[in-house]
Amino acid sequence: MRFLRSFWVRLLGLARVRRTNAEIGAELESHLQMHIDDNLRAGMSPQEARRQALISLGGLEQTRQALRERGTLPWVEALLRDLRYAFRTLLRTPGFAVVSVLIIALGIGASLALFTVVRSVLLRPLPFPHPDQLLALYGRDGKSGNTVASGDFYDWQKATHGFQQMAIWRWTGYNMAGSAGELPEFLNAGAGSWNLFSTLGVSAALGRSFTPADDNVSAARTVMLTWSFFERRFNGDPSILGKTIRLNTLPYTVIGVLPAWFQFPDPKIQLWIPWQVGVPSGDLFTHFDHIGYVIGRLRPGVTSAAALEEVNAIQHQNYVRLNGAGPVVDAAIARSLLADIVGDVKTPLLVLMGAVLCLLLIACLNLSNLLIARAATRRREAAIRTALGSTRTALIRQQLTESVLTCVAGALLGIALAVGATHWLILRWTDIPRAESVHPDALVLAFVVGVTLLAGLLSGLFPALSAMRAGILAGLQEGSRGTSAGASRASLRRSLLTAEVALTVVLLVTAGLLYRSFLLLRSQDVGCITKNVLTVNFFLRGDTYAKPEEILAFDTRLLEKVRILPGVRAAGLPNVVPGGGYYGDREVWIPEHPRLPSGEHIFASYRTADPGYFSAIGIPLLRGRLFRDNERLTRDKVVIVNQTLVRQDFPHEDPIGKHLRIEWRTPQGESYEIVGVVRDTAYSIGKPPRPMMWLPILSGIPGATGDVTLVVRADRNVASLALPVQKILAGLDPDLPVKQVLKMEQVIGDTTSNSGFSATLALAFAGLALLLAAAGLYGVLAYLVTQRTVEIGVRIALGAERSRLLGMVLLDGLRPALLGLLLGIAASAASTRLVASILYDTSPLDGTVFASVVLTLLLAAGAACLYPAWRASHLDPVRALRSE
Amino acid sequence: MGEKTDVWQGTLALMVLKTLDTMGPQHGYGIARRIEQTSGNLLVLNYGTLYPMLLKLEQECAVTSEWGLSDNNRKAKFYRLTGAGRKRLESATQDWQQTITIVARFLSPAEEA
């Protein structure tokens, strides 16, 4: 403590160093006088008195120096001097200063923005107490993961000992309609076991959380609100507690409000319903319907491996017992809840982080290059300073101060840049999880300070060292005769340039691969018409749609009205459109085929459709027929399948007329006759087609046919039909909320927009890197030409051909570029495997990408070299020789 | 104490503080002479080391200084012990006495038995 205080006092002492100097003199003078007085009194001669006094003081100047050093911090003073000097130097060449600061600002800004996101999304712990105890558990079929069946969950919960608590939840959604003519609204919701919140370590901000009594099939319906929904829809008025709201036309009592910070698993979720209330009762104890996400909180001291082993043992018993009866998973998979939430974003995020760090490195190399060039022009100054007794360390320190100062200025600008960039990233990157938690913190601050200092040291080190290498004498001589100067410096600059080009190539290749993959993804055919098609998504639920006749009536009236709207070409009613997601699958059996061996199952993606849907969205019929208008209500024993299902299950036979047994209308299942085969469609862009089947939506089975996406196709400008269609819906049922109105392009764009975003971003970084590299190349070559002006002049005077001179200089510049290109290609070939997992249908060694990168780089390098080379070859020999 | 190892510095600071404690405000020359006298002129003090020590003590807030007039009517800087300085003197005195006791035990053969 005392040391610290003394440090501060000394630091403050700097401010009054002048006064202290005067004081030191006065104090020592008074000391001497008093001593001399005493000596005189003791009988010495005046000279002897002064001499003795000085001797016992141990030298006036030394004491003065000791006091001065004690009074200030010498290195701080030196630093201030260096800073003042660096400031002056930078201000003397404002153009240079602005360019270097901008380059560094770009590098630091971009890396800071991405690091903020990486830190918040990947590195910051989840906002729950002891987040490291939280595990996400999944079922495992063979190798792939699966969500968990409710029955499995209850077994795990009952029989394991490694967990303090285990909870289950799933996505769901409700139509909310106010009793007093309030606007209807569709709400994304979660259904969670009563202990979900206590497992996570969250308690209600208002009211109470769920209890076991709430989480029961026969319990009174209760609901918990998220804070954002509570504020938005109920003005944050706590009197809503204990009142009821109507969800899917049924009353639910509001028992509590969750805290504002709780946005698990996604801020889209507006409210929570107890698991057993929110899940169909048939699904509650089955081991075959895999619908839930399980979260476990480990007991302290229990490893996740040990806990998982126990779960696996239980699941193995289930598997042995039930394997013949239905699809039951054979084991479980566990990973940390954080890894689970971060999921697929990790790789693209890390790739982008790598890209910006490359960019920053390139920026540093560039600054380094600029500084070397400038150090060359200041060689005489350095030599003179050395001759006058400046130490080498002082010179290096001076150079580093300058580069660090540049980087600090760059960082300040970069921070401003990063604030905007981070905000923009989060807005654009729609599937980024934990977006709400993205904000800078101490670690981000430490990162920017560290990166700035590192960048400053890195970019200052090479110039400083290169300035050192040349001796004093050489510096003075060189300065006086501008011949073949700084050969070693030029070669240093070439090596830096080679590194810069190599890094740029790696960036270009990576970005190229991402972009090519994105283009392929976007051009993938979903298998239907996507132009001028509108989709309107809603859910028929609750008392109003409790009978098949009610759903049928709604569907048919809706179709009738929409089809006669002016401009509508066709309309149809599926549950999900191509590109609209996985949605769900069901197990099917083929009665005509022999029983499958125990443990083998056939699954088909589950879809519904009306007779007009396929032609409305342009899914071609390949064999058989589509649904007929009279195949409705209970006359619904027909099914349409896709090519993949036929290829997989009827490889050598005609599927038409065969049957699929499906548990749809009833738990025991019925046989449905295959009447048609349609072409494959993609459930999600970039995913391989799956076996798929459509059942008649007009059967009107409550629940099973309640999920509806109205598809409307027009000749042009389909968006203008959105409002008329919504008015028709409101006319049919004013309490029915529409979940989403999207054009088909948007449905598909949604799934590709994020990969497009990261690809575009990477491409932008690579473009910047290319620009920097080209600028660096140009700078070095222009510098070399200036250095060799005399030599070139002599050559021309002696009769060298200008075209050969052009070639010579070009080659000089292109050599480091070519070397860098080779190194970069080799490095890319080794490193692109890291991005392989996020590429779609693109090899990490894609020839097109590599070839176009080579071409782009050669063009850029050529363009950068051409002007200096041209200038060299057009030198006027007389003026060149005179320039000496 | 940050300077435990540096015995000379430690003792010089102690002597300066003790001198100021007994004599009241005093200028550097006076302190130096007083230390020499007290030591029975056994200590030859290099006055040049005294001033950085005084400045250090002032930076550490153990003493304060102000200009005044000496007995012979010369302008001189007078140092005065602060409250913090007095506390420091007490603890330093204790430390020093403890050190003496320990060293004395080592050096006296009678204690060994």
Chai-1 contact restraints between the chains, C-beta under 6 A:
chainA,res_idxA,chainB,res_idxB,connection_type,confidence,min_distance_angstrom,max_distance_angstrom,comment,restraint_id
A,R2,B,E60,contact,1.0,0.0,6.0,A-B,restraint_1
A,F3,B,G2,contact,1.0,0.0,6.0,A-B,restraint_2
A,S6,B,Q59,contact,1.0,0.0,6.0,A-B,restraint_3
A,S6,B,E60,contact,1.0,0.0,6.0,A-B,restraint_4
A,V9,B,Q59,contact,1.0,0.0,6.0,A-B,restraint_5
A,E27,B,K77,contact,1.0,0.0,6.0,A-B,restraint_6
A,S30,B,R74,contact,1.0,0.0,6.0,A-B,restraint_7
A,S30,B,K75,contact,1.0,0.0,6.0,A-B,restraint_8
A,S30,B,A76,contact,1.0,0.0,6.0,A-B,restraint_9
A,H31,B,G28,contact,1.0,0.0,6.0,A-B,restraint_10
A,H31,B,Y29,contact,1.0,0.0,6.0,A-B,restraint_11
A,Q33,B,R74,contact,1.0,0.0,6.0,A-B,restraint_12
A,M34,B,Y29,contact,1.0,0.0,6.0,A-B,restraint_13
A,M34,B,R74,contact,1.0,0.0,6.0,A-B,restraint_14
A,D37,B,N72,contact,1.0,0.0,6.0,A-B,restraint_15
A,S56,B,Y47,contact,1.0,0.0,6.0,A-B,restraint_16
A,L57,B,Y47,contact,1.0,0.0,6.0,A-B,restraint_17
A,L57,B,G48,contact,1.0,0.0,6.0,A-B,restraint_18
A,G58,B,N46,contact,1.0,0.0,6.0,A-B,restraint_19
A,G58,B,G48,contact,1.0,0.0,6.0,A-B,restraint_20
A,T63,B,G48,contact,1.0,0.0,6.0,A-B,restraint_21
A,A66,B,P52,contact,1.0,0.0,6.0,A-B,restraint_22
A,L67,B,Y51,contact,1.0,0.0,6.0,A-B,restraint_23
A,L67,B,P52,contact,1.0,0.0,6.0,A-B,restraint_24
A,R70,B,P52,contact,1.0,0.0,6.0,A-B,restraint_25
A,R70,B,L55,contact,1.0,0.0,6.0,A-B,restraint_26
